């Protein structure tokens, strides 16, 4: 009771303690591993800045795999580490001076001026336009009415669409931008939970099938064309489009089957058929009525983009990113377009762009500080390649490229930096083997971006749908990588040897 009154005491409100967040052990382990690398003696031939970049790479990979913090938060951490550790390190070309924190921060942000980042951003905008106009729903329903609505058929259909687009669209990001809205329409049209195994399996299949067919078709990815250019310049020979197809497509076909069964096994669908079946698809199609004006305009722009993407370097020399930006401008024009900025900005996963930009910067910084080159030379020098046969040489160099890819968000950058070095290694190795063929096979392994979402732009486009997380992606990606690598070794001692490439 209160003193001096007969008023009963008021019950005290219970204090509700906020739920404790789990301890980010992955972050602590990543920090400890980074400090451990920094504490190691400086290896001979490795600049101080390169040593520190390797420590940052170890930190980044552990944080990304463990998901101790969000991808966006990890991107900011990596940017800060590059600015601090590299900024205070001696310059590679002039050890008497340091990089300075300002220029080092510029190095950490260099990825945001990349055309690859611009293409990812434009692709996400076009995917948003599909959702805004409802064209993705219409395309999804038409597609489903053709391939069926069971989860098995949807996964097969997503792989089939990827194969067809790989023949005509010379950009993995552009292909995923075409397929993602269709598959999101499948997910949304039938009320499938965005975080279900069905949704995760579909999007992971789209991302990984795109990478698989980057191997199968020469014009499917920029890194393949760069590989052919290096063949011409450094070896004086090149592999034709049809030769690449004959060598790579059988591997891609087998891996497409492997991918299908791994997704089915590791991410078992909650149901074998989407409720409603084919009859429901027809009902939904009828309910949509005829195509609206915005849908027709978006369809016209999409077809025009496909035509320009597929004829780049043949009928014109305008790059894919620029063409995509022109299409985006058309889609945002008053009256002629289909959306305005206010509508668009809330539908773009900006965090995806931040992570991708920092990922490109990380790969660039590894090269600028000589860390990537030193690591490649170290692997070659300590692997005894000079005493090995062609298949063993391929096995070691392919494994190295697959591992170093963990630090790169761009397969093109990885190719530009390391493939000339590896070609030089091949030229100095004794023995009679097909160096052009070996270069092509190493070019295949550059497309192994299966383990981390950040390892390929198509992965990041799919990650932007928020249907899966990094752990789910790695759960499928690790066995896909292992099986794909072993299958390449099998092909190297059989099929590719019969073709004369090893």
C-alpha positions as CSV (number, residue, x, y, z in Angstrom):
1,X,0.0,0.0,0.0
2,X,1.0,3.6,-0.5
3,X,1.9,5.6,2.6
4,X,-0.9,8.0,3.8
5,X,-3.6,6.5,1.4
6,X,-5.9,3.5,1.2
7,X,-5.1,3.1,-2.5
8,X,-3.9,-0.4,-3.3
9,X,-0.3,-0.7,-4.6
10,X,-0.2,-1.0,-8.4
11,X,1.3,-4.2,-9.8
12,X,4.7,-3.7,-11.2
13,X,5.1,-4.4,-14.9
14,X,7.3,-7.3,-15.7
15,X,10.5,-6.6,-17.4
16,X,10.9,-8.6,-20.6
17,X,14.5,-9.3,-21.4
18,X,15.3,-9.2,-25.1
19,X,16.2,-12.6,-26.5
20,X,20.0,-13.1,-26.5
21,X,21.5,-13.4,-29.9
22,X,23.8,-16.3,-30.6
23,X,27.5,-15.8,-30.1
24,X,29.0,-15.1,-33.6
25,X,31.7,-17.8,-33.1
26,X,32.5,-17.7,-36.8
27,X,33.5,-14.1,-36.6
28,X,35.8,-14.8,-33.7
29,X,37.4,-17.8,-35.5
30,X,37.8,-15.7,-38.6
31,X,39.5,-12.9,-36.6
32,X,41.8,-15.5,-34.9
33,X,42.7,-17.1,-38.2
34,X,43.5,-13.7,-39.7
35,X,45.7,-12.8,-36.8
36,X,47.4,-16.2,-37.1
37,X,48.3,-15.6,-40.7
38,X,49.6,-12.2,-39.9
39,X,51.8,-13.6,-37.1
40,X,53.5,-16.0,-39.6
41,X,56.9,-15.0,-40.8
42,X,56.9,-13.2,-44.1
43,X,57.5,-15.8,-46.9
44,X,60.2,-15.1,-49.4
45,X,59.0,-13.3,-52.5
46,X,55.7,-12.2,-50.9
47,X,55.3,-8.5,-50.3
48,X,54.0,-7.3,-46.9
49,X,50.8,-6.0,-48.5
50,X,50.3,-9.4,-50.2
51,X,50.8,-11.2,-46.8
52,X,48.2,-9.0,-45.3
53,X,45.8,-9.6,-48.2
54,X,46.1,-13.4,-47.7
55,X,45.1,-12.8,-44.1
56,X,42.1,-10.8,-45.1
57,X,41.1,-13.5,-47.6
58,X,41.2,-16.1,-44.9
59,X,39.0,-13.9,-42.7
60,X,36.5,-13.3,-45.6
61,X,36.2,-16.9,-46.5
62,X,35.5,-18.0,-42.9
63,X,33.0,-15.3,-42.3
64,X,31.2,-16.0,-45.6
65,X,31.1,-19.8,-45.0
66,X,30.0,-19.5,-41.3
67,X,27.6,-16.6,-41.9
68,X,28.5,-15.3,-38.5
69,X,27.4,-11.9,-39.6
70,X,25.3,-10.8,-42.6
71,X,26.9,-10.5,-46.0
72,X,26.4,-6.8,-46.0
73,X,28.2,-6.4,-42.6
74,X,31.0,-8.7,-43.7
75,X,31.5,-6.5,-46.8
76,X,31.9,-3.4,-44.6
77,X,34.4,-5.3,-42.4
78,X,36.4,-6.4,-45.4
79,X,36.5,-2.9,-46.8
80,X,37.7,-1.5,-43.4
81,X,40.4,-4.2,-43.1
82,X,41.8,-3.5,-46.6
83,X,41.8,0.2,-45.8
84,X,43.7,-0.3,-42.5
85,X,46.0,-3.2,-43.1
86,X,46.9,-2.4,-46.7
87,X,46.9,1.4,-46.2
88,X,49.8,1.0,-43.6
89,X,51.7,-1.5,-45.7
90,X,54.7,-0.7,-47.9
91,X,53.9,-0.4,-51.6
92,X,54.7,-3.4,-53.7
93,X,56.6,-1.3,-56.3
94,X,58.2,1.2,-53.7
95,X,58.7,-0.3,-50.3
96,X,60.0,3.0,-49.0
97,X,56.4,4.4,-49.0
98,X,53.1,3.1,-47.8
99,X,49.9,2.9,-49.7
100,X,48.1,5.3,-47.4
101,X,44.6,4.6,-46.0
102,X,42.9,6.8,-48.5
103,X,44.2,5.0,-51.6
104,X,43.8,1.7,-49.9
105,X,40.1,2.5,-49.2
106,X,39.9,3.3,-52.9
107,X,41.3,-0.1,-53.6
108,X,38.6,-1.6,-51.4
109,X,35.9,0.2,-53.3
110,X,37.3,-0.3,-56.8
111,X,34.8,-3.1,-57.5
112,X,32.0,-0.5,-57.5
113,X,33.2,0.9,-60.8
114,X,33.2,-2.5,-62.4
115,X,31.0,-3.2,-65.4
116,X,30.2,-6.6,-63.9
117,X,28.6,-4.8,-60.9
118,X,26.8,-2.5,-63.3
119,X,25.4,-5.5,-65.1
120,X,24.3,-7.2,-61.9
121,X,22.5,-4.0,-60.9
122,X,20.8,-3.6,-64.2
123,X,19.8,-7.2,-64.3
124,X,18.2,-6.9,-60.8
125,X,16.3,-3.8,-62.0
126,X,14.9,-5.7,-65.0
127,X,13.9,-8.6,-62.8
128,X,12.1,-6.1,-60.6
129,X,10.3,-4.8,-63.7
130,X,9.1,-8.3,-64.4
131,X,7.5,-8.4,-61.0
132,X,6.1,-4.9,-61.2
133,X,4.3,-5.6,-64.5
134,X,3.4,-9.2,-63.7
135,X,5.1,-10.5,-66.8
136,X,7.1,-12.9,-64.7
137,X,3.9,-14.5,-63.5
138,X,2.6,-14.8,-67.1
139,X,5.9,-16.3,-68.4
140,X,5.9,-18.7,-65.4
141,X,2.4,-19.9,-66.0
142,X,3.0,-20.4,-69.7
143,X,6.2,-22.3,-68.9
144,X,4.5,-24.5,-66.3
145,X,1.7,-25.3,-68.7
146,X,4.4,-26.7,-71.0
147,X,6.7,-28.6,-68.6
148,X,4.2,-29.5,-65.8
149,X,4.0,-28.5,-62.2
150,X,5.7,-31.3,-60.3
151,X,8.9,-30.3,-58.5
152,X,10.8,-32.7,-60.6
153,X,9.6,-31.1,-63.8
154,X,10.3,-27.6,-62.5
155,X,13.9,-28.4,-61.7
156,X,14.4,-30.1,-65.1
157,X,12.7,-27.1,-66.8
158,X,15.0,-24.6,-65.1
159,X,18.1,-26.6,-66.3
160,X,16.6,-26.9,-69.9
161,X,16.0,-23.1,-70.1
162,X,19.5,-22.4,-68.9
163,X,21.0,-24.7,-71.6
164,X,19.0,-23.0,-74.4
165,X,19.9,-19.5,-73.2
166,X,23.6,-20.5,-72.9
167,X,23.6,-21.0,-76.7
168,X,22.5,-17.4,-77.5
169,X,23.2,-15.2,-74.5
170,X,26.9,-14.5,-73.9
171,X,26.5,-13.5,-70.3
172,X,25.9,-15.7,-67.3
173,X,24.4,-12.7,-65.4
174,X,22.0,-11.9,-68.3
175,X,20.9,-15.5,-68.4
176,X,20.1,-15.7,-64.7
177,X,18.3,-12.4,-65.0
178,X,16.1,-14.1,-67.6
179,X,15.4,-17.2,-65.7
180,X,15.1,-15.8,-62.1
181,X,11.9,-13.9,-62.7
182,X,10.3,-16.9,-64.4
183,X,11.1,-19.2,-61.4
184,X,10.1,-16.5,-58.9
185,X,6.8,-16.5,-60.7
186,X,6.6,-20.2,-60.2
187,X,7.2,-19.8,-56.5
188,X,4.9,-16.9,-56.0
189,X,2.0,-18.0,-58.3
190,X,1.3,-21.0,-56.1
191,X,2.0,-19.5,-52.7
192,X,5.1,-21.6,-52.1
193,X,7.0,-20.4,-49.1
194,X,10.0,-18.2,-50.2
195,X,12.2,-20.0,-47.6
196,X,11.0,-23.5,-48.5
197,X,13.3,-26.2,-49.8
198,X,11.3,-26.1,-53.1
199,X,12.2,-22.4,-53.6
200,X,15.8,-22.8,-52.4
201,X,16.3,-25.8,-54.7
202,X,14.9,-24.0,-57.7
203,X,17.1,-20.9,-57.3
204,X,20.3,-22.8,-56.5
205,X,19.7,-25.0,-59.5
206,X,19.4,-21.9,-61.7
207,X,22.6,-20.5,-60.4
208,X,24.7,-23.7,-60.6
209,X,23.3,-24.8,-63.9
210,X,24.4,-21.5,-65.3
211,X,27.9,-22.1,-64.1
212,X,27.8,-25.7,-65.4
213,X,26.9,-24.6,-68.9
214,X,29.6,-21.8,-68.8
215,X,31.9,-24.8,-69.2
216,X,29.9,-26.5,-72.0
217,X,29.6,-23.5,-74.4
218,X,32.5,-21.2,-75.4
219,X,30.3,-18.1,-75.9
220,X,28.4,-18.6,-72.7
221,X,30.8,-16.6,-70.5
222,X,33.3,-13.8,-70.9
223,X,36.1,-15.8,-69.2
224,X,35.8,-18.4,-72.0
225,X,36.4,-15.8,-74.7
226,X,39.3,-14.4,-72.7
227,X,40.8,-17.9,-72.5
228,X,40.6,-18.2,-76.3
229,X,42.3,-14.8,-76.6
230,X,45.2,-15.9,-74.4
231,X,45.5,-19.1,-76.6
232,X,45.9,-16.9,-79.7
233,X,48.3,-14.4,-78.1
234,X,50.5,-16.8,-76.1
235,X,50.3,-20.1,-77.9
236,X,49.6,-19.0,-81.5
237,X,46.6,-21.4,-81.7
238,X,43.0,-21.4,-80.6
239,X,40.1,-23.8,-80.0
240,X,37.1,-23.2,-82.2
241,X,33.5,-22.9,-81.0
242,X,32.6,-26.4,-82.1
243,X,35.8,-28.0,-80.6
244,X,35.0,-26.3,-77.3
245,X,31.4,-27.6,-77.5
246,X,32.5,-31.2,-78.3
247,X,34.9,-31.2,-75.4
248,X,32.8,-29.3,-72.8
249,X,29.2,-30.2,-73.5
250,X,29.3,-33.9,-72.5
251,X,30.8,-32.9,-69.1
252,X,28.1,-30.3,-68.7
253,X,25.3,-32.8,-69.5
254,X,26.6,-35.2,-66.9
255,X,26.9,-32.5,-64.3
256,X,23.4,-31.2,-65.0
257,X,22.1,-34.7,-64.1
258,X,24.3,-34.7,-61.0
259,X,23.1,-31.3,-60.0
260,X,19.5,-32.4,-60.3
261,X,19.9,-35.4,-58.1
262,X,22.0,-33.6,-55.5
263,X,19.5,-30.8,-55.1
264,X,16.7,-33.4,-54.8
265,X,18.7,-35.2,-52.1
266,X,20.2,-32.4,-50.1
267,X,17.1,-30.1,-50.3
268,X,14.2,-32.5,-50.3
269,X,11.1,-30.7,-51.5
270,X,8.2,-30.4,-49.0
271,X,5.8,-31.7,-51.7
272,X,6.3,-33.6,-54.9
273,X,3.7,-31.6,-56.7
274,X,2.6,-28.0,-56.4
275,X,-1.0,-27.8,-55.3
276,X,-3.5,-27.4,-58.0
277,X,-1.6,-29.0,-60.8
278,X,-1.9,-28.3,-64.5
279,X,-5.6,-27.4,-64.3
280,X,-4.8,-24.6,-61.9
281,X,-2.2,-23.3,-64.3
282,X,-4.8,-23.1,-67.0
283,X,-7.3,-21.4,-64.8
284,X,-4.7,-18.8,-63.7
285,X,-3.7,-18.1,-67.3
286,X,-7.3,-17.5,-68.2
287,X,-7.8,-15.2,-65.2
288,X,-4.8,-13.1,-66.4
289,X,-6.6,-12.1,-69.6
290,X,-4.7,-10.6,-72.5
291,X,-1.3,-9.0,-72.1
292,X,-1.3,-5.5,-70.8
293,X,0.5,-2.6,-72.4
294,X,3.4,-2.5,-69.9
295,X,3.8,-6.3,-70.3
296,X,4.0,-6.0,-74.1
297,X,6.5,-3.2,-73.8
298,X,8.6,-5.1,-71.3
299,X,8.4,-8.2,-73.5
300,X,9.6,-6.2,-76.5
301,X,12.5,-4.7,-74.6
302,X,13.4,-8.2,-73.2
303,X,13.4,-9.7,-76.7
304,X,15.5,-6.8,-78.0
305,X,18.0,-7.3,-75.2
306,X,18.2,-11.0,-76.0
307,X,18.9,-10.2,-79.6
308,X,21.6,-7.7,-78.8
309,X,23.2,-9.9,-76.1
310,X,23.3,-12.9,-78.5
311,X,24.8,-10.9,-81.4
312,X,27.5,-9.0,-79.4
313,X,30.8,-9.1,-81.4
314,X,29.0,-10.4,-84.5
315,X,26.6,-7.6,-85.6
316,X,27.8,-4.9,-83.2
317,X,30.5,-4.2,-80.6
318,X,28.3,-2.8,-77.8
319,X,29.0,-4.7,-74.6
320,X,26.4,-6.5,-72.6
321,X,26.4,-4.1,-69.7
322,X,25.8,-1.0,-71.9
323,X,23.0,-2.7,-73.8
324,X,21.4,-3.7,-70.6
325,X,21.6,-0.2,-69.3
326,X,20.0,1.2,-72.5
327,X,17.1,-1.3,-72.0
328,X,16.8,-0.1,-68.4
329,X,16.6,3.5,-69.5
330,X,13.8,2.6,-71.9
331,X,11.9,0.8,-69.2
332,X,12.0,3.9,-67.0
333,X,11.1,6.5,-69.6
334,X,7.8,8.4,-69.0
335,X,4.8,7.0,-70.8
336,X,7.0,4.5,-72.8
337,X,8.5,2.8,-69.8
338,X,6.9,0.5,-67.2
339,X,8.1,1.8,-63.9
340,X,9.5,4.8,-62.1
341,X,12.4,5.1,-59.6
342,X,10.1,5.4,-56.5
343,X,8.5,2.0,-57.4
344,X,11.8,0.4,-58.3
345,X,14.0,1.4,-55.4
346,X,12.1,-0.6,-52.8
347,X,12.3,-3.8,-54.9
348,X,16.1,-3.9,-55.3
349,X,18.3,-5.9,-52.9
350,X,20.9,-3.2,-52.4
351,X,22.9,-5.4,-50.0
352,X,23.5,-7.8,-52.9
353,X,25.2,-5.1,-54.9
354,X,27.3,-4.0,-51.9
355,X,28.6,-7.6,-51.3
356,X,29.3,-8.1,-55.0
357,X,31.2,-4.8,-55.3
358,X,33.4,-5.7,-52.3
359,X,34.0,-9.2,-53.6
360,X,35.4,-7.8,-56.9
361,X,37.5,-5.4,-54.9
362,X,38.9,-8.3,-52.8
363,X,40.0,-10.2,-55.9
364,X,41.5,-7.1,-57.5
365,X,43.4,-6.3,-54.3
366,X,44.8,-9.9,-54.2
367,X,46.3,-9.2,-57.6
368,X,47.5,-5.6,-56.9
369,X,49.4,-6.7,-53.8
370,X,50.9,-9.8,-55.6
371,X,49.2,-12.2,-53.2
372,X,47.4,-14.1,-55.9
373,X,50.4,-14.4,-58.1
374,X,52.6,-15.5,-55.2
375,X,50.1,-18.1,-54.1
376,X,50.0,-19.5,-57.7
377,X,53.8,-19.7,-57.9
378,X,54.0,-21.3,-54.4
379,X,51.5,-24.1,-55.4
380,X,53.4,-24.8,-58.7
381,X,56.8,-24.8,-57.0
382,X,55.8,-27.1,-54.2
383,X,53.8,-29.6,-56.3
384,X,56.5,-31.2,-58.3
385,X,54.8,-30.6,-61.6
386,X,57.9,-30.9,-63.6
387,X,58.0,-34.7,-62.8
388,X,54.3,-35.3,-63.4
389,X,52.4,-36.4,-66.5
390,X,49.8,-34.2,-68.2
391,X,46.8,-35.5,-66.2
392,X,48.6,-34.9,-62.9
393,X,49.6,-31.4,-64.0
394,X,46.0,-30.7,-64.9
395,X,44.8,-32.1,-61.6
396,X,47.1,-29.9,-59.5
397,X,46.5,-26.7,-61.5
398,X,42.7,-27.2,-61.7
399,X,42.5,-27.8,-58.0
400,X,44.5,-24.6,-57.5
401,X,42.1,-22.5,-59.7
402,X,39.1,-23.9,-57.9
403,X,40.5,-23.1,-54.5
404,X,41.7,-19.6,-55.4
405,X,38.3,-18.8,-56.9
406,X,37.0,-18.7,-53.3
407,X,38.5,-15.2,-53.1
408,X,37.1,-13.9,-56.4
409,X,33.7,-12.6,-57.3
410,X,34.7,-12.5,-61.0
411,X,35.8,-15.4,-63.1
412,X,36.9,-13.0,-65.8
413,X,39.3,-11.3,-63.3
414,X,40.6,-14.6,-62.2
415,X,41.2,-15.6,-65.8
416,X,42.9,-12.3,-66.7
417,X,45.2,-12.6,-63.7
418,X,46.3,-16.2,-63.4
419,X,45.7,-18.0,-66.7
420,X,48.7,-16.3,-68.5
421,X,50.9,-17.4,-65.6
422,X,49.6,-20.9,-65.8
423,X,50.1,-20.9,-69.6
424,X,53.7,-19.9,-69.0
425,X,54.1,-22.7,-66.6
426,X,52.7,-25.2,-69.2
427,X,55.2,-23.9,-71.7
428,X,58.2,-24.5,-69.4
429,X,57.1,-28.0,-68.4
430,X,58.9,-30.9,-70.1
431,X,57.0,-33.6,-72.0
432,X,54.9,-33.7,-75.1
433,X,51.3,-32.8,-74.4
434,X,48.7,-30.5,-76.0
435,X,49.2,-27.1,-74.4
436,X,46.3,-25.5,-76.2
437,X,44.0,-28.4,-75.0
438,X,45.3,-28.1,-71.5
439,X,44.7,-24.4,-71.5
440,X,41.1,-25.0,-72.6
441,X,40.6,-27.5,-69.8
442,X,42.0,-25.1,-67.2
443,X,39.6,-22.5,-68.7
444,X,36.8,-25.0,-67.8
445,X,37.7,-25.0,-64.1
446,X,37.6,-21.2,-63.9
447,X,33.8,-21.5,-64.0
448,X,33.7,-23.5,-60.8
449,X,31.8,-20.9,-58.7
450,X,29.7,-23.4,-56.8
451,X,30.8,-23.0,-53.1
452,X,30.1,-19.4,-52.1
453,X,27.3,-17.2,-53.5
454,X,29.8,-14.3,-54.0
455,X,31.9,-16.5,-56.4
456,X,29.8,-15.7,-59.5
457,X,27.4,-12.8,-60.4
458,X,24.6,-15.3,-61.3
459,X,24.8,-16.7,-57.8
460,X,24.4,-13.1,-56.4
461,X,21.4,-12.5,-58.7
462,X,19.7,-15.7,-57.4
463,X,20.8,-14.8,-53.8
464,X,18.9,-11.5,-54.2
465,X,15.6,-13.4,-54.3
466,X,16.2,-14.3,-50.6
467,X,15.1,-17.9,-51.2
468,X,18.3,-19.5,-49.8
469,X,21.2,-18.6,-47.6
470,X,25.0,-19.2,-47.9
471,X,24.9,-22.4,-45.9
472,X,22.3,-24.0,-48.2
473,X,24.3,-22.9,-51.2
474,X,27.5,-24.4,-49.9
475,X,25.6,-27.6,-48.8
476,X,24.9,-28.3,-52.5
477,X,28.0,-26.5,-53.9
478,X,30.7,-28.5,-52.1
479,X,29.6,-31.9,-53.4
480,X,28.9,-30.4,-56.8
481,X,32.5,-29.0,-56.8
482,X,34.0,-32.3,-55.7
483,X,32.0,-34.4,-58.2
484,X,32.7,-31.9,-61.0
485,X,36.4,-31.9,-60.3
486,X,36.6,-35.8,-60.1
487,X,34.6,-36.0,-63.3
488,X,37.0,-33.7,-65.1
489,X,39.9,-36.0,-64.0
490,X,37.9,-39.0,-65.4
491,X,37.4,-37.1,-68.7
492,X,41.1,-36.2,-68.8
493,X,42.2,-39.8,-68.8
494,X,39.4,-41.0,-71.2
495,X,37.3,-38.8,-73.4
496,X,39.6,-35.7,-73.6
497,X,42.6,-37.9,-74.1
498,X,40.8,-39.6,-77.0
499,X,40.1,-36.2,-78.5
500,X,43.8,-35.3,-78.2
501,X,43.5,-32.5,-75.6
502,X,45.6,-34.1,-72.8
